[in-house]
Amino acid sequence: MVTEVRNRKSVQEALTLEYNVSMYKSKPFFSFFKRLFDVVSSFLGIVILSPLFIIIVLLKLIIDHQAPIYAHKRIGKNGKEFKMLKFQSMRKDDRPLEEILSKEQLEEWKNEFKVTNDPRVTKLGRFLRKTSLDELPQLFNIFMGQLAVVGYRAIVSKELQEKYSPEEQKLLLKTKPGLTGFWTSHGRSDIPYSERKKMELYYCYKRGVWLDFRILWHTFFRLFKSGEAK
């Protein structure tokens, strides 16, 4: 999968560039129509998927006996912090990570800010993550203007400081994070963080109607393929 992604022309370009804030170009017309698309699509998504929201909320309450939705602090456009909404997929565990994760998992968390086979994830939570249904509450973030449908993946403050150079941070924070993006639709967890970072910055540099369309197409294709695999 990783080799297939790397062989794509746009990904090859993304991985060879060095990024700085001068690469950012203001695109007022694109920004206007992008926001219009975000408002309309998120509103329709909330209305149409409201029965699914209710079902997941009830399942979380009945099966996992916990609050269905949690808000996690992320960094948005211009460095403004916001609370990104998700369906809760992990059980509460107040112990330090060193006591929960294996040495390998702890190292993965430190390097990649993610954990494979996290023991805190519930069975229902694993299903929500596999189908990306845990991301549905972010439609409210999009409607409120904190996220876009397409952008880079919103990250935490520590991640921003540790993984991105000052110039890369400036370029990244010029744009709004998104529900899906170039990295998310072209490999996601299969991509090492050093390459993921370049793919996220590539979107900030190249963002436009055609690239957004391609990202949405790849996202739907990945979701459909994931559904076939179950």
C-alpha positions in Angstrom: 0.0 0.0 0.0 2.8 2.4 1.0 4.7 1.7 -2.3 1.5 2.3 -4.3 0.9 5.6 -2.7 4.5 6.8 -3.1 4.4 6.0 -6.8 1.6 8.5 -7.5 3.0 11.6 -9.2 1.4 14.1 -6.8 2.8 12.2 -3.8 6.2 12.0 -5.3 6.2 15.8 -5.8 4.9 16.3 -2.2 7.7 14.3 -0.7 10.5 16.1 -2.6 9.6 19.7 -1.8 11.0 21.8 1.1 8.2 23.9 2.6 8.1 27.5 3.8 5.5 30.2 4.3 6.3 32.0 1.0 4.6 29.0 -0.8 1.3 30.1 0.5 -0.9 32.0 -2.1 -4.1 33.8 -1.1 -7.1 32.5 -3.1 -10.1 34.6 -2.1 -12.6 33.2 -4.6 -11.6 29.6 -3.9 -11.8 30.4 -0.1 -15.3 31.8 -0.5 -16.7 28.9 -2.5 -14.9 26.4 -0.3 -16.6 27.9 2.8 -20.0 27.9 1.0 -19.5 24.2 0.2 -18.5 23.5 3.8 -21.6 25.1 5.3 -24.0 23.5 2.8 -22.5 20.0 2.9 -22.1 19.9 6.7 -25.6 21.1 7.3 -27.0 18.5 4.9 -24.8 15.9 6.4 -26.1 16.7 9.9 -29.7 16.6 8.8 -29.5 13.4 6.7 -27.3 11.5 9.1 -29.2 12.5 12.3 -30.8 9.0 12.7 -27.3 7.5 12.5 -26.1 10.0 15.1 -28.9 8.9 17.4 -28.2 5.2 16.9 -24.5 5.6 17.7 -25.2 7.7 20.8 -27.6 5.0 22.1 -25.2 2.2 21.4 -22.4 4.1 23.2 -24.7 4.6 26.2 -26.0 1.0 26.3 -22.8 -1.0 25.3 -19.9 1.1 26.5 -21.7 3.0 29.4 -19.9 6.2 28.7 -20.4 9.7 27.3 -20.9 9.2 23.5 -18.9 12.3 22.4 -15.7 13.9 23.5 -13.9 17.1 22.6 -10.2 17.0 22.0 -8.1 20.2 21.9 -6.5 20.8 18.5 -4.8 23.7 16.7 -6.6 25.3 13.9 -6.1 28.1 11.4 -3.8 30.9 12.6 -2.9 28.8 15.6 -6.3 29.2 17.2 -7.1 26.3 19.5 -10.5 24.6 19.2 -12.2 21.5 20.5 -12.6 18.8 17.8 -15.6 16.5 18.3 -15.5 12.8 17.9 -17.5 9.8 19.0 -15.7 8.3 22.0 -13.9 5.1 21.0 -11.7 4.5 24.1 -12.6 3.5 27.6 -11.5 6.0 30.3 -8.2 5.0 31.9 -6.5 7.5 34.2 -3.2 5.6 34.4 -0.1 7.0 32.7 0.6 5.7 29.2 3.7 3.9 30.5 1.4 1.6 32.5 -1.1 1.0 29.7 1.0 0.6 26.5 3.8 -1.8 25.7 7.2 -0.5 25.0 6.7 -0.8 21.3 3.3 1.0 21.4 4.8 3.7 23.6 7.6 4.3 21.1 5.1 4.4 18.3 3.1 7.0 20.2 6.2 9.2 20.7 7.2 8.9 17.0 3.8 8.9 15.2 1.3 10.3 17.7 -0.8 7.2 17.1 -1.0 3.6 18.5 -1.7 0.4 16.7 -4.0 -1.9 18.6 -4.5 0.5 21.4 -5.8 -1.6 24.4 -8.0 1.3 25.5 -10.2 1.1 22.4 -13.5 -0.7 23.0 -15.1 -3.2 20.5 -17.7 -0.6 19.4 -15.0 2.0 19.3 -12.9 -0.2 17.0 -15.8 -0.6 14.6 -16.4 3.2 14.6 -12.7 3.9 13.9 -12.6 1.2 11.1 -15.6 2.8 9.4 -14.6 6.4 10.2 -18.0 6.8 11.9 -16.2 8.2 14.9 -15.4 11.3 12.8 -19.1 12.2 12.2 -19.4 14.8 15.0 -16.8 16.9 13.1 -19.6 17.9 10.8 -20.5 20.4 13.6 -16.9 21.7 13.7 -17.2 22.3 9.9 -20.5 24.1 10.2 -19.1 26.3 12.9 -16.1 27.1 10.7 -13.4 25.5 12.8 -12.8 22.7 10.2 -13.2 22.4 6.5 -14.4 19.3 4.6 -10.9 19.2 3.0 -7.7 20.3 4.6 -4.8 18.9 6.6 -5.5 16.7 9.7 -5.9 18.8 12.8 -3.1 18.2 15.2 -2.3 18.9 18.9 0.0 21.7 20.1 2.8 19.3 21.1 2.7 17.6 17.7 3.0 20.9 15.9 6.0 22.0 18.0 7.9 18.7 17.8 7.2 17.7 14.2 7.2 20.9 12.2 9.9 23.5 11.8 9.0 27.2 12.4 8.7 27.8 8.7 6.5 24.7 8.2 4.3 25.8 11.1 3.7 29.2 9.5 2.6 27.5 6.2 0.4 24.9 7.9 -1.4 27.5 10.1 -2.3 29.7 7.1 -5.0 27.2 6.2 -7.9 25.5 8.0 -7.6 21.8 9.0 -10.1 19.4 7.5 -12.2 16.3 8.0 -10.3 14.6 5.2 -7.2 15.7 3.3 -4.3 14.7 1.0 -2.6 12.5 3.6 -5.9 11.1 4.9 -7.1 10.0 1.5 -3.7 8.7 0.2 -2.6 6.2 2.8 -3.4 7.5 6.3 -1.9 5.2 8.9 0.2 3.4 6.3 2.4 6.5 5.9 5.3 7.3 8.3 5.0 10.7 10.0 7.9 12.3 8.1 6.1 11.7 4.9 2.7 12.5 6.3 4.0 15.9 7.3 5.1 16.7 3.8 1.8 15.6 2.3 -0.1 17.8 4.7 2.1 20.8 3.8 1.6 20.0 0.1 -2.1 20.6 0.5 -1.5 24.0 2.1 0.8 24.9 -0.9 -1.3 23.4 -3.7 -4.9 23.7 -2.4 -7.5 24.4 -5.1 -10.8 23.1 -6.6 -9.2 20.3 -8.6 -7.1 19.0 -5.7 -10.1 19.1 -3.3 -12.2 17.1 -5.8 -9.4 14.5 -6.1 -9.1 14.3 -2.4 -12.9 13.8 -2.0 -12.8 11.1 -4.7 -10.0 9.2 -3.1 -11.7 9.5 0.3 -14.9 8.0 -0.9 -13.0 5.3 -2.8 -11.1 4.4 0.4 -14.3 4.2 2.5 -16.0 2.1 -0.1 -13.0 -0.2 -0.3 -12.9 -0.5 3.5 -16.6 -1.4 3.5 -15.9 -4.2 1.0 -13.2 -5.6 3.2 -15.4 -6.1 6.2 
